[in-house]
């Protein structure tokens, strides 16, 4: 019998119990009084006990009505909270979002965008995971990541990608290197031929690895790699120590020390237009509100024309 009680019965009863007046309760509920009285009687029939004592002068709660009022208010309050929680998730304003990123991305405006996102979506649990571009792509395919930032990522079936901004490549030189001591701000890529190179692993991703290599090949040589390093901070320190030179995206200049000099590269032909691309990537067809809201903010804060 109790299963026939509906939320509207609770709302009607709470209004009458709080107003202790059928006319005022009816106006509050935007109902006429007769249907309201009928529904309250129906509720009492379903419960099997009177909730209200009605006289010509007043309405008051029975002992059962006092207990039922407290429970009904609690039920309605919990229902309203649950509905709002559902709507919050549906709007992408709550939940858990796993975001992969490459280390060099932290030298760009990506951290500021992440801070902005956290401030605007405080009920989203943001899980940030650093990796190579290849690792971010693998995490998206396996489902351990929801969205990611990659640098020069390889096109991958099942993933959507959108370039947010690009950076030119720079030559990274020890401060005592002859090319670093010249007053010119730009050097020819061909001048790096024969130099030992410090670079990150090809495991970072084929496209990410080969893009800077293509600049050297356009200048007539393939770099001679003498040392691999996992992060740009390590590469910069090794270059500063004189182990070799490198080529990196413009953002690495932000962690340049006094032992390192960065110079713009001049490359022959169309290759001179090659840029390092930071892209937003996610699983194709993933239209969950939480993913769409993150992507929308990333475009708004990071896209450069």
URHU-V34201 format. One record per pair of residues at least 4 apart in sequence whose C-alpha atoms are under 8 Angstrom apart, sorted by sequence separation. I is the first residue (numbers start at 1). GAP is how many residues later the second one is. D is the distance in Angstrom with one decimal. If there is no record, write none. Layout:
i: (I,I)
gap: (GAP,GAP)
d: (D,D)
This chain:
i: (1,5,6,7,8,9,10,11,12,13,14,15,16,17,21,22,23,24,25,26,27,31,32,33,34,35,36,37,38,39,40,41,42,43,44,45,54,55,61,62,63,64,65,66,67,68,69,70,71,72,73,74,75,76,77,78,79,80,81,82,83,84,85,86,87,88,89,101,102,103,104,105,106,109,110,111,112,113,114,115,116,117,118,131,132,133,134,135,136,137,138,139,140,155,173,176,177,178,187,188,189,200,202,204,205,206,207,208,209,210,211,212,213,214,215,216,217,230,231,232,233,234,235,236,237,238,239,248,252,256,257,267,268,270,282,287,288,289,290,291,292,293,294,295,296,297,298,299,5,16,19,20,26,27,31,44,45,54,61,88,89,105,106,131,139,140,175,176,204,216,217,229,230,238,239,256,267,286,287,298,16,19,26,44,53,54,88,89,105,118,130,139,140,173,174,175,216,229,238,239,256,266,26,44,52,53,140,173,202,216,228,239,16,52,53,118,140,179,201,16,52,53,136,200,213,253,15,16,23,26,51,52,213,22,51,137,235,50,51,136,12,15,51,52,136,137,15,22,50,51,136,22,49,50,51,280,133,137,227,12,51,133,141,240,132,133,141,226,241,280,133,134,137,140,236,240,133,134,232,236,240,239,233,193,12,192,236,189,190,197,199,12,13,94,97,99,101,103,189,193,196,197,198,201,249,12,93,94,95,96,97,98,99,100,101,102,103,193,195,196,197,198,199,200,201,93,94,95,96,97,98,99,100,101,102,103,190,193,194,195,196,197,198,199,200,201,9,93,94,95,96,97,98,99,100,101,102,189,190,193,194,196,197,198,199,200,9,93,94,96,98,100,101,102,190,198,200,101,200,9,102,101,200,212,100,199,212,21,198,5,20,21,20,100,20,198,5,198,4,17,169,2,17,105,1,2,100,198,1,98,99,100,105,197,198,98,99,100,101,102,196,197,198,199,97,98,99,100,101,102,196,197,198,199,219,97,98,99,100,101,102,195,196,197,218,219,97,99,195,218,154,218,17,153,154,215,153,154,218,153,154,14,152,153,13,152,215,151,214,215,14,14,152,215,11,10,10,211,172,11,174,175,211,10,173,174,172,173,174,174,7,134,135,134,174,132,133,134,173,174,132,133,173,132,172,173,171,172,133,171,172,171,172,187,189,170,171,186,187,188,189,190,169,170,185,186,187,188,189,169,170,185,186,187,188,169,170,186,168,169,180,167,168,180,167,175,176,180,167,175,174,175,174,175,173,174,172,173,172,173,172,173,171,172,170,171,170,171,170,171,169,170,169,168,169,168,169,167,168,166,167,166,167,166,165,166,164,165,163,164,165,163,164,163,164,162,163,161,162,161,162,161,160,161,159,160,159,160,152,159,160,151,152,158,159,151,152,153,158,104,151,152,103,104,150,151,103,149,150,149,150,149,150,148,149,147,148,147,148,147,164,146,147,146,165,164,165,164,165,163,164,165,140,141,108,140,107,147,107,146,104,107,104,107,105,117,117,113,113,113,113,110,97,109,97,95,92,94,92,93,91,92,90,91,92,89,90,92,89,92)
gap: (4,4,4,4,4,4,4,4,4,4,4,4,4,4,4,4,4,4,4,4,4,4,4,4,4,4,4,4,4,4,4,4,4,4,4,4,4,4,4,4,4,4,4,4,4,4,4,4,4,4,4,4,4,4,4,4,4,4,4,4,4,4,4,4,4,4,4,4,4,4,4,4,4,4,4,4,4,4,4,4,4,4,4,4,4,4,4,4,4,4,4,4,4,4,4,4,4,4,4,4,4,4,4,4,4,4,4,4,4,4,4,4,4,4,4,4,4,4,4,4,4,4,4,4,4,4,4,4,4,4,4,4,4,4,4,4,4,4,4,4,4,4,4,4,4,4,4,4,5,5,5,5,5,5,5,5,5,5,5,5,5,5,5,5,5,5,5,5,5,5,5,5,5,5,5,5,5,5,5,5,6,6,6,6,6,6,6,6,6,6,6,6,6,6,6,6,6,6,6,6,6,6,7,7,7,7,7,7,7,7,7,7,8,8,8,8,8,8,8,9,9,9,9,9,9,9,10,10,10,10,10,10,10,11,11,11,11,12,12,12,13,13,13,13,13,13,14,14,14,14,14,15,15,15,15,15,16,16,16,17,17,17,17,17,18,18,18,18,18,18,19,19,19,19,19,19,20,20,20,20,20,21,22,23,24,24,24,26,26,26,26,27,27,27,27,27,27,27,27,27,27,27,27,27,27,28,28,28,28,28,28,28,28,28,28,28,28,28,28,28,28,28,28,28,28,29,29,29,29,29,29,29,29,29,29,29,29,29,29,29,29,29,29,29,29,29,30,30,30,30,30,30,30,30,30,30,30,30,30,30,30,30,30,30,30,30,31,31,31,31,31,31,31,31,31,31,31,32,32,34,34,35,35,35,36,36,36,37,37,38,38,38,39,39,40,40,41,41,42,43,43,44,44,44,45,45,45,45,46,46,46,46,46,46,46,47,47,47,47,47,47,47,47,47,48,48,48,48,48,48,48,48,48,48,48,49,49,49,49,49,49,49,49,49,49,49,50,50,50,50,51,51,52,52,52,52,53,53,53,54,54,55,55,55,56,56,56,57,57,57,58,59,59,59,61,62,63,63,64,65,65,65,65,66,66,66,67,67,67,68,69,69,69,70,70,71,71,71,71,71,72,72,72,73,73,73,74,74,75,75,75,76,76,76,76,77,77,77,77,77,77,77,78,78,78,78,78,78,78,79,79,79,79,79,79,80,80,80,81,81,81,82,82,82,83,83,83,83,84,84,85,85,86,86,87,87,88,88,89,89,90,90,91,91,92,92,93,93,94,94,95,95,96,106,106,107,107,108,108,109,109,110,110,111,112,112,113,113,114,114,114,115,115,116,116,117,117,118,118,119,119,120,121,121,122,122,123,123,124,124,124,125,125,125,125,126,126,126,126,127,127,127,128,128,128,128,129,129,129,130,130,131,131,132,132,133,133,134,134,135,135,136,136,137,137,138,138,139,139,140,140,140,142,142,143,143,144,144,145,145,147,147,148,148,173,177,180,184,185,188,189,192,193,193,194,195,196,196,197,197,198,198,199,199,199,200,200,200,201,201)
d: (7.8,6.5,6.9,6.3,6.0,6.1,6.0,6.2,6.4,5.9,5.9,6.1,5.3,7.8,6.2,6.0,6.4,6.2,6.2,5.9,6.1,7.3,6.8,6.2,6.2,6.2,6.3,6.3,6.2,6.2,6.3,6.2,6.3,6.2,5.8,6.9,6.3,6.3,5.1,6.3,6.6,6.1,5.9,6.6,6.5,5.9,6.0,6.3,6.1,6.1,6.0,6.1,6.1,6.1,6.2,6.1,6.1,6.2,6.1,6.2,6.2,6.0,6.3,6.1,6.1,6.4,5.6,6.7,7.5,7.8,7.4,7.7,6.2,6.5,6.2,6.2,6.2,6.2,6.2,6.2,6.3,5.9,5.4,5.4,6.3,6.2,6.1,6.1,6.3,6.3,6.1,5.9,6.2,7.9,6.5,6.6,6.5,6.8,7.2,7.8,7.6,7.3,6.2,6.7,6.1,6.0,5.9,7.7,6.9,6.0,7.0,7.0,6.3,6.0,6.5,6.5,4.8,7.2,6.4,6.0,6.3,6.2,6.1,6.0,6.2,6.6,5.4,6.7,6.8,5.9,8.0,6.4,6.0,7.6,7.3,6.7,6.2,5.9,6.3,6.2,6.0,6.3,6.2,6.2,6.2,6.1,5.6,5.1,8.0,6.0,6.5,7.8,4.9,7.3,6.9,5.6,8.0,4.7,5.9,5.2,4.9,6.2,5.9,6.0,5.1,4.8,5.7,6.7,6.8,5.6,5.5,6.3,7.9,5.7,5.3,7.2,4.7,7.4,6.2,7.5,5.8,6.0,5.7,5.4,5.7,6.8,5.8,6.4,8.0,7.4,7.9,5.1,6.1,7.7,7.0,7.0,5.9,5.9,7.4,5.6,7.9,6.6,5.4,6.4,6.7,5.3,6.8,6.3,5.5,6.8,8.0,7.3,7.9,5.6,6.1,7.5,7.6,7.6,7.5,5.1,4.6,6.4,7.5,7.7,6.8,6.5,5.2,8.0,6.0,6.6,5.9,5.4,7.1,6.5,5.3,7.7,7.9,7.0,7.6,6.2,7.8,7.4,5.9,6.3,7.5,7.9,7.5,7.6,7.3,4.0,6.9,7.3,7.4,7.3,7.7,7.6,7.7,7.8,8.0,7.5,7.8,4.8,7.6,7.7,7.7,6.0,7.6,7.6,7.3,7.9,7.5,7.1,7.8,7.8,7.8,4.6,5.8,7.8,7.0,6.9,5.0,6.9,7.0,7.8,6.9,8.0,7.1,7.1,7.0,6.4,7.0,7.6,6.3,7.2,6.9,7.3,7.5,6.2,6.2,8.0,7.3,5.8,6.1,5.8,6.2,7.1,5.6,7.9,6.9,5.6,6.2,6.1,6.0,5.9,6.3,5.6,6.8,6.0,7.4,5.4,4.6,6.1,6.5,5.0,6.8,7.9,4.8,4.9,4.6,5.1,4.6,5.0,4.8,5.0,5.3,7.3,4.9,7.7,7.4,6.9,5.9,5.8,4.9,5.0,4.9,6.8,6.7,6.4,4.4,6.1,6.1,6.0,6.1,6.2,5.8,6.1,5.3,5.9,6.8,7.0,7.0,5.9,6.9,5.8,6.2,5.6,7.0,6.2,7.5,7.3,7.4,6.9,7.5,6.0,7.6,7.3,7.1,7.5,7.9,6.4,7.7,6.6,7.7,6.5,5.4,6.7,7.4,7.3,6.4,6.9,7.4,6.2,5.2,7.8,6.2,7.4,7.0,6.9,7.4,7.6,7.4,6.2,6.9,7.5,6.1,6.6,6.4,7.2,7.8,7.2,5.9,8.0,7.8,7.8,5.6,4.9,6.1,6.5,5.6,6.5,7.4,4.9,5.9,6.2,7.8,5.3,5.1,4.4,4.7,6.0,4.8,4.9,5.5,7.8,6.5,6.2,6.8,5.2,6.2,6.2,7.0,6.8,6.3,5.4,7.0,6.7,7.9,7.8,6.8,6.6,6.8,7.9,7.0,6.7,6.8,6.5,8.0,5.6,6.8,6.2,7.7,6.2,5.8,6.2,7.7,4.7,6.4,6.4,7.6,7.5,7.0,6.8,7.9,7.9,7.9,5.8,8.0,7.7,7.7,7.5,5.5,6.8,7.6,7.6,6.4,4.8,7.4,7.3,7.1,5.8,7.6,7.1,7.5,5.4,7.5,7.9,5.8,4.9,7.5,6.8,4.9,6.0,5.0,7.3,5.7,6.8,7.4,4.9,7.6,6.0,5.6,4.6,6.9,6.6,5.8,5.6,6.6,5.5,6.4,5.8,5.9,7.9,6.5,5.4,5.6,4.6,5.3,4.6,5.7,5.4,6.0,6.3,5.6,5.8,6.3,4.5,5.8,6.5,5.9,5.6,6.0,6.0,5.7,7.7,5.8,7.1,7.7,7.5,7.6,5.0,6.0,4.7,4.7,5.3,5.7,6.1,6.9,5.2,6.0,6.2,4.7,7.8,5.6,6.7,6.2,5.1,5.5,6.2,4.8,6.1,7.0,5.7,6.8,7.3,6.4,4.8,6.9,5.4,6.2,5.8,5.1,5.4,6.5,4.4,6.0,6.1,7.5,5.6,6.4,5.9,7.3,5.9,5.3,4.0,6.7,5.2,6.3,6.2,5.2,5.6,6.4,4.2,5.5,6.6,6.7,5.5,5.7,5.9,6.2,4.4,4.9,6.8,5.2,6.1,4.8,5.6,6.5,7.6,5.5,7.9,4.6,7.4,6.9,6.8,5.7,6.3,7.7,6.7,5.4,5.7,6.6,4.8,7.3,5.8,6.3,7.3,5.3,5.8,6.4,4.6,6.6,6.4,7.5,7.4,7.0,6.0,5.6,4.5,5.4,7.9,6.6,7.7,6.6,7.2,6.1,6.5,5.6,7.1,6.7,7.1,7.4,6.7,7.2,8.0,7.8,7.3,7.1,7.7,6.7,6.1,7.2,7.1,7.4,6.9,7.6,7.4,7.5,7.3,4.3,6.6,5.6,3.6,6.1,7.0,7.2,7.6,7.8,7.6,7.4,6.0)
